[in-house]
Each structure stands twice: as C-alpha cells, then as structure tokens.
C-alpha cells in the first residue's frame, strides 16, 4: 500500500473509532486499502513455500488443497485462484505465522 493510502487508512480508522465515520464507509475504505493481488509465477510460489521451510505436502495441507495442486502451480501447469493468490500473498508478506 502506498504511504499516502496508508495514512488515509489510519485516519479513517481514527475517525471510525471516535464515531465520525460509519461502518459501511469504513468497510469501503478497508477494501480500497487491501494490497493489490499480484500475479504469481511458478518460481514465486516455490520461493514462498521454501522460504517457509515446508514441503509441498505440508504446504498443501496448510492451504487446504492437494499436493498435486501445489506441484502444478510450481510447474506452471495451473495458476492459483483469487482466494489462493490472496492467501499466498499473505504468507509471502507475513509468513505462515499469519495463519495462526
């Protein structure tokens, strides 16, 4: 997120906390400030997995998918869907610890 957007988001959260912004507007601002989903290449997916020191089988179990799917992503035979890309981006930015 850009620095300006980050500042605007923080200001919005402050306004919401003091009751100067309604919940619907805050949700819209939250959605606007979500990190953009980037396209992930096979090497990106492999890098994310190996940076977190897990095998394809363990990574698949964590993501709730089959090992074959992870293999196909890493070989470029398939691409992760929107929700999977969002989850992979989160893991890339914050590590597996972000999943609790």
PASERO-859565 format. One line per field, with one value per atom (N, C-alpha, C): residue in three letters; chain; atom name; x, y, z. Coordinates in Angstrom, 1 decimal. Example, Ala and Ser with C-alpha at 12.3 -4.5 7.8 and 13.67 -1.06 7.14 Angstrom:
2
resn: Ala  Ala  Ala  Ser  Ser  Ser
chain: A  A  A  A  A  A
name: N  CA  C  N  CA  C
u: 13.2  12.3  13.2  12.8  13.7  12.9
v: -5.7  -4.5  -3.3  -2.2  -1.1  0.0
w: 7.8  7.8  7.8  7.1  7.1  7.9
END
This chain:
100
resn: Unk  Unk  Unk  Unk  Unk  Unk  Unk  Unk  Unk  Unk  Unk  Unk  Unk  Unk  Unk  Unk  Unk  Unk  Unk  Unk  Unk  Unk  Unk  Unk  Unk  Unk  Unk  Unk  Unk  Unk  Unk  Unk  Unk  Unk  Unk  Unk  Unk  Unk  Unk  Unk  Unk  Unk  Unk  Unk  Unk  Unk  Unk  Unk  Unk  Unk  Unk  Unk  Unk  Unk  Unk  Unk  Unk  Unk  Unk  Unk  Unk  Unk  Unk  Unk  Unk  Unk  Unk  Unk  Unk  Unk  Unk  Unk  Unk  Unk  Unk  Unk  Unk  Unk  Unk  Unk  Unk  Unk  Unk  Unk  Unk  Unk  Unk  Unk  Unk  Unk  Unk  Unk  Unk  Unk  Unk  Unk  Unk  Unk  Unk  Unk  Unk  Unk  Unk  Unk  Unk  Unk  Unk  Unk  Unk  Unk  Unk  Unk  Unk  Unk  Unk  Unk  Unk  Unk  Unk  Unk  Unk  Unk  Unk  Unk  Unk  Unk  Unk  Unk  Unk  Unk  Unk  Unk  Unk  Unk  Unk  Unk  Unk  Unk  Unk  Unk  Unk  Unk  Unk  Unk  Unk  Unk  Unk  Unk  Unk  Unk  Unk  Unk  Unk  Unk  Unk  Unk  Unk  Unk  Unk  Unk  Unk  Unk  Unk  Unk  Unk  Unk  Unk  Unk  Unk  Unk  Unk  Unk  Unk  Unk  Unk  Unk  Unk  Unk  Unk  Unk  Unk  Unk  Unk  Unk  Unk  Unk  Unk  Unk  Unk  Unk  Unk  Unk  Unk  Unk  Unk  Unk  Unk  Unk  Unk  Unk  Unk  Unk  Unk  Unk  Unk  Unk  Unk  Unk  Unk  Unk  Unk  Unk  Unk  Unk  Unk  Unk  Unk  Unk  Unk  Unk  Unk  Unk  Unk  Unk  Unk  Unk  Unk  Unk  Unk  Unk  Unk  Unk  Unk  Unk  Unk  Unk  Unk  Unk  Unk  Unk  Unk  Unk  Unk  Unk  Unk  Unk  Unk  Unk  Unk  Unk  Unk  Unk  Unk  Unk  Unk  Unk  Unk  Unk  Unk  Unk  Unk  Unk  Unk  Unk  Unk  Unk  Unk  Unk  Unk  Unk  Unk  Unk  Unk  Unk  Unk  Unk  Unk  Unk  Unk  Unk  Unk  Unk  Unk  Unk  Unk  Unk  Unk  Unk  Unk  Unk  Unk  Unk  Unk  Unk  Unk  Unk  Unk  Unk  Unk  Unk
chain: A  A  A  A  A  A  A  A  A  A  A  A  A  A  A  A  A  A  A  A  A  A  A  A  A  A  A  A  A  A  A  A  A  A  A  A  A  A  A  A  A  A  A  A  A  A  A  A  A  A  A  A  A  A  A  A  A  A  A  A  A  A  A  A  A  A  A  A  A  A  A  A  A  A  A  A  A  A  A  A  A  A  A  A  A  A  A  A  A  A  A  A  A  A  A  A  A  A  A  A  A  A  A  A  A  A  A  A  A  A  A  A  A  A  A  A  A  A  A  A  A  A  A  A  A  A  A  A  A  A  A  A  A  A  A  A  A  A  A  A  A  A  A  A  A  A  A  A  A  A  A  A  A  A  A  A  A  A  A  A  A  A  A  A  A  A  A  A  A  A  A  A  A  A  A  A  A  A  A  A  A  A  A  A  A  A  A  A  A  A  A  A  A  A  A  A  A  A  A  A  A  A  A  A  A  A  A  A  A  A  A  A  A  A  A  A  A  A  A  A  A  A  A  A  A  A  A  A  A  A  A  A  A  A  A  A  A  A  A  A  A  A  A  A  A  A  A  A  A  A  A  A  A  A  A  A  A  A  A  A  A  A  A  A  A  A  A  A  A  A  A  A  A  A  A  A  A  A  A  A  A  A  A  A  A  A  A  A  A  A  A  A  A  A  A  A  A  A  A  A
name: N  CA  C  N  CA  C  N  CA  C  N  CA  C  N  CA  C  N  CA  C  N  CA  C  N  CA  C  N  CA  C  N  CA  C  N  CA  C  N  CA  C  N  CA  C  N  CA  C  N  CA  C  N  CA  C  N  CA  C  N  CA  C  N  CA  C  N  CA  C  N  CA  C  N  CA  C  N  CA  C  N  CA  C  N  CA  C  N  CA  C  N  CA  C  N  CA  C  N  CA  C  N  CA  C  N  CA  C  N  CA  C  N  CA  C  N  CA  C  N  CA  C  N  CA  C  N  CA  C  N  CA  C  N  CA  C  N  CA  C  N  CA  C  N  CA  C  N  CA  C  N  CA  C  N  CA  C  N  CA  C  N  CA  C  N  CA  C  N  CA  C  N  CA  C  N  CA  C  N  CA  C  N  CA  C  N  CA  C  N  CA  C  N  CA  C  N  CA  C  N  CA  C  N  CA  C  N  CA  C  N  CA  C  N  CA  C  N  CA  C  N  CA  C  N  CA  C  N  CA  C  N  CA  C  N  CA  C  N  CA  C  N  CA  C  N  CA  C  N  CA  C  N  CA  C  N  CA  C  N  CA  C  N  CA  C  N  CA  C  N  CA  C  N  CA  C  N  CA  C  N  CA  C  N  CA  C  N  CA  C  N  CA  C  N  CA  C  N  CA  C  N  CA  C  N  CA  C  N  CA  C  N  CA  C  N  CA  C  N  CA  C  N  CA  C  N  CA  C  N  CA  C  N  CA  C  N  CA  C  N  CA  C  N  CA  C  N  CA  C
u: 0.9  0.0  0.9  0.5  1.3  1.3  2.3  2.3  1.1  0.7  -0.5  -1.7  -1.9  -3.1  -3.0  -1.8  -1.7  -2.1  -1.7  -2.0  -3.5  -4.1  -5.6  -6.3  -5.8  -6.5  -6.4  -5.2  -5.0  -6.0  -6.1  -7.0  -8.5  -8.8  -10.2  -10.5  -9.5  -9.7  -9.9  -9.1  -9.3  -10.7  -11.1  -12.5  -13.6  -13.4  -14.3  -14.4  -13.2  -13.1  -13.9  -13.8  -14.5  -15.9  -16.4  -17.8  -18.0  -17.0  -17.1  -17.3  -17.1  -17.3  -18.1  -19.1  -20.0  -19.3  -19.8  -19.2  -19.2  -20.2  -20.2  -19.1  -18.9  -17.8  -16.4  -16.3  -15.0  -14.7  -15.8  -15.6  -15.1  -15.7  -15.3  -13.8  -13.5  -12.1  -11.1  -11.5  -10.7  -10.5  -11.6  -11.5  -10.6  -10.7  -9.8  -8.3  -8.1  -6.7  -6.1  -6.9  -6.3  -5.1  -4.1  -2.9  -3.4  -2.9  -3.3  -2.8  -3.6  -3.2  -2.3  -1.1  -0.2  -0.3  0.2  0.2  1.4  1.2  2.3  2.8  4.1  4.7  5.1  5.3  5.7  6.9  7.9  9.1  8.7  7.7  7.3  6.6  5.8  5.2  6.2  7.1  8.2  9.0  9.3  10.1  9.3  8.0  7.2  7.2  7.0  7.0  8.3  9.4  10.7  11.2  10.8  11.1  10.5  9.4  8.7  9.1  10.1  10.7  9.7  8.8  7.8  7.9  7.5  7.5  6.2  6.1  4.9  3.7  3.9  2.8  2.3  3.2  2.9  2.2  2.8  2.2  0.8  0.6  -0.8  -1.7  -1.3  -2.2  -2.5  -1.5  -1.8  -2.8  -2.7  -3.6  -4.9  -5.0  -6.3  -6.5  -5.4  -5.5  -4.7  -4.8  -4.0  -2.5  -1.7  -0.2  -0.1  -0.9  -0.8  -1.0  -1.9  -2.2  -1.0  -0.3  1.0  2.0  2.1  3.1  2.7  1.4  1.0  1.3  1.1  1.4  2.9  3.7  5.1  5.7  5.0  5.4  4.8  3.9  3.3  2.1  1.7  0.6  -0.8  -0.9  -2.1  -1.7  -2.6  -2.4  -3.4  -2.9  -3.8  -5.0  -6.1  -7.3  -7.2  -8.1  -8.1  -7.9  -8.8  -8.6  -7.2  -6.7  -5.4  -4.3  -4.4  -3.4  -3.4  -4.5  -4.6  -3.9  -4.1  -3.5  -2.0  -1.6  -0.2  0.5  -0.1  0.4  0.6  -0.4  -0.3  0.8  1.0  2.1  3.4  3.5  4.7  5.1  4.1  4.4  4.6  3.9  3.9  4.4  4.6  4.9  3.7  4.0  2.9  2.3  3.1  2.6  1.3  1.1  -0.1  -1.4  -1.2  -2.4  -2.8  -2.0  -2.3  -1.8
v: -1.2  0.0  1.2  2.2  3.5  4.2  5.0  5.7  6.6  7.3  8.2  7.4  6.2  5.4  4.9  4.5  4.0  5.1  6.3  7.5  7.7  7.7  7.8  6.7  5.5  4.4  4.6  5.0  5.2  6.3  7.4  8.5  8.0  7.2  6.6  5.8  5.0  4.1  5.0  6.1  7.0  7.7  8.1  8.7  7.7  6.4  5.4  5.2  5.1  4.9  6.0  7.2  8.3  8.5  7.7  7.8  8.8  9.3  10.3  9.6  8.3  7.6  6.4  6.1  4.9  3.6  2.5  1.2  0.9  1.3  1.0  1.7  3.0  3.8  3.2  2.7  2.1  0.9  0.0  -1.2  -0.9  0.1  0.5  1.0  1.7  2.2  1.0  0.1  -1.1  -1.9  -2.1  -2.8  -2.0  -0.7  0.1  -0.1  -0.3  -0.3  -1.7  -2.7  -4.1  -4.1  -4.8  -4.9  -5.5  -4.9  -5.4  -6.8  -7.6  -9.0  -9.0  -9.6  -9.6  -11.0  -11.1  -12.3  -13.1  -14.4  -15.2  -16.2  -16.1  -17.1  -18.3  -19.4  -20.7  -20.5  -19.7  -19.5  -18.8  -17.9  -17.1  -18.1  -19.0  -19.9  -20.9  -21.3  -22.2  -21.4  -20.2  -19.3  -19.1  -18.8  -18.6  -19.9  -21.0  -22.3  -22.6  -22.5  -22.8  -21.8  -20.6  -19.6  -19.9  -20.6  -21.0  -22.4  -23.0  -24.3  -25.4  -25.5  -26.6  -27.4  -28.7  -29.5  -29.1  -29.6  -29.4  -30.0  -31.2  -31.9  -31.1  -30.5  -29.7  -28.4  -27.8  -26.5  -26.7  -27.8  -28.2  -28.4  -29.1  -29.3  -28.0  -27.1  -25.8  -25.0  -25.1  -24.3  -25.0  -26.2  -27.0  -27.4  -27.7  -28.2  -29.5  -30.1  -31.3  -31.0  -31.9  -31.8  -31.6  -32.3  -32.2  -30.7  -30.0  -28.6  -27.8  -27.9  -27.2  -27.5  -28.8  -29.2  -28.6  -28.5  -27.9  -26.4  -25.8  -24.3  -24.1  -24.9  -24.7  -25.1  -25.9  -26.3  -25.4  -24.5  -23.6  -24.3  -25.4  -26.1  -25.5  -24.9  -24.3  -23.0  -22.1  -20.9  -20.8  -20.3  -20.2  -19.3  -19.6  -18.8  -17.5  -16.6  -15.4  -15.6  -16.4  -16.6  -17.3  -18.2  -18.8  -17.8  -16.9  -15.9  -15.0  -14.6  -13.7  -14.3  -15.6  -16.4  -16.5  -16.8  -16.9  -15.5  -14.5  -13.1  -12.8  -13.2  -13.0  -13.8  -15.0  -15.9  -15.3  -14.8  -14.2  -12.9  -12.1  -10.9  -11.1  -12.1  -12.2  -13.6  -14.6  -15.9  -16.7  -18.0  -18.9  -18.5  -17.8  -17.4  -16.6  -15.9  -15.1  -16.0  -17.2  -18.1  -18.7  -18.3  -18.7  -20.1
w: 0.0  0.0  0.0  -0.8  -0.8  0.5  0.7  2.0  2.2  1.1  1.2  1.6  0.9  1.2  2.6  3.1  4.4  5.4  5.2  6.1  6.1  4.9  4.7  5.5  5.4  6.1  7.6  8.1  9.5  10.0  9.2  9.6  9.6  8.6  8.6  9.8  10.2  11.4  12.6  12.7  13.8  13.8  12.6  12.5  12.9  12.5  12.8  14.4  15.0  16.4  17.2  16.8  17.5  17.1  16.1  15.7  14.6  14.0  12.9  11.5  11.4  10.2  10.5  9.6  9.8  9.3  9.7  9.5  8.0  7.2  5.8  5.1  5.4  4.9  5.3  6.5  7.0  6.2  6.0  5.2  3.8  3.2  1.8  1.8  2.8  2.9  3.1  4.0  4.2  2.9  2.1  0.8  -0.1  -0.2  -1.0  -0.7  0.6  1.1  1.1  0.7  0.6  -0.4  -0.1  -1.0  -2.3  -3.4  -4.8  -4.9  -5.5  -5.8  -7.0  -6.8  -7.9  -8.5  -9.8  -10.5  -9.9  -9.6  -9.0  -10.1  -10.3  -11.2  -10.5  -11.2  -10.6  -9.6  -10.0  -9.1  -7.9  -8.0  -6.8  -5.8  -6.3  -5.4  -4.7  -5.5  -4.9  -3.9  -4.2  -3.2  -1.9  -2.0  -0.8  0.0  -0.6  0.1  0.8  0.0  0.6  1.6  1.5  2.5  3.8  3.8  5.0  5.4  4.8  5.2  5.3  4.3  4.3  2.9  3.0  1.8  1.0  -0.2  -1.0  -0.3  0.3  1.0  2.2  3.0  4.2  3.7  2.7  2.2  1.7  1.0  0.5  1.7  2.7  3.9  4.6  4.7  5.4  4.6  3.2  2.4  2.2  2.6  2.4  1.0  0.3  -1.1  -1.2  -2.4  -2.6  -3.0  -2.7  -3.0  -4.6  -5.3  -6.8  -7.2  -6.6  -6.9  -6.7  -5.6  -5.4  -6.4  -6.8  -7.8  -9.1  -9.5  -10.8  -10.8  -9.6  -9.5  -9.8  -9.1  -9.2  -10.6  -11.3  -12.6  -13.7  -13.3  -14.3  -15.0  -14.6  -15.3  -14.9  -13.7  -13.2  -12.5  -12.4  -11.6  -10.4  -9.3  -8.1  -8.4  -7.9  -8.0  -7.1  -7.2  -6.4  -4.9  -4.3  -2.8  -2.5  -3.3  -3.1  -3.3  -4.3  -4.5  -3.4  -2.8  -1.7  -0.5  -0.3  0.9  0.6  -0.6  -0.9  -0.7  -1.1  -0.8  0.6  1.4  2.9  3.5  3.1  3.6  3.1  1.9  1.4  2.2  2.6  3.4  4.8  5.4  6.9  7.4  6.5  6.9  7.3  7.5  7.9  9.3  10.1  11.4  11.3  10.1  9.9  9.9  9.6  9.6  11.0  12.0  13.3  13.6
END
